[in-house]
Amino acid sequence: MNPPGSFYAATAVALGGGIGSLLRYMVGRWMTQLVGPQAMMTFPWATLTVNVTGSMAMGMLMAWLARHGQEGEQYRLLIGVGLLGGFTTFSSFSLELMVLIERGQAGQAFVYGAVSVLAGLSALYIGLIVMRIAQ
């Protein structure tokens, strides 16, 4: 099977991303009903849920793709890049980190993980400061 063309690839990613974003929103609503609004304000239950389930789904997808090779490319785009990307980018982060570990690059995995978290938090904090100053 030939790899998908760029229009098909973009459409698959967009469709999957829309579905993933909708699912993320629905998990937030479901978690609020399940644990209550007060619990949701004291701990990010919905984000934890989507990060863990998205990471598990990414692992399952990657294992399936490893068996099916190029014929699974359309599923990688639709589900991995699109749906899981819209659902949670943490699943991609987890996959990339695990690939580095499995390649025997534990040092690079540690640096990637630490820099991603620290730089992400720092950038968010800087963004908050910039916007608070701009008000």
Secondary structure, 3 states (H helix, E strand, C coil): CCCCCHHHHHHHHHHHHHHHHHHHHHHHHHHHHHHCHHHHHHCCHHHHHHHHHHHHHHHHHHHHHHHHHHHHHHHHHHHHHHHHHHHCCHHHHHHHHHHHHHCCCHHHHHHHHHHHHHHHHHHHHHHHHHHHHHC
